[in-house]
Amino acid sequence: MTLFIESLVAPNGDALINIPADIQTLLGIGFSDEAAQVVLTRAFTTAKLATVVAGRRAAYAREADPMYLEWQYDGTAEKEKDWRAKVAEIKARFPLPEDK
């Protein structure tokens, strides 16, 4: 599967959209090797974050949201604890990439 960069400004100032995230394409557009590596790193980091966020959202909707509604209905500390534990489990399963 090819990763695409949604929007990018080329070294000559042109605004580009949906550029394949590969070194040869970026070099062909006019990026230096170093600048192309920076663009690729940013693109891969963005894609990884999007994947993690989508996984979390799906898990929250499927697993944690029903538990939240149970807690809201019952109002017990035990249900709140169960819900918070599920949220923590989901966050551990889908950790956000570290900022560097």
Summary of the structure (lengths in Angstrom):
residues: 100
radius of gyration: 20.4
end to end distance: 26.5
largest distance: 61.4
contacts: 237
relative contact order: 0.11
helix: 66%
strand: 12%
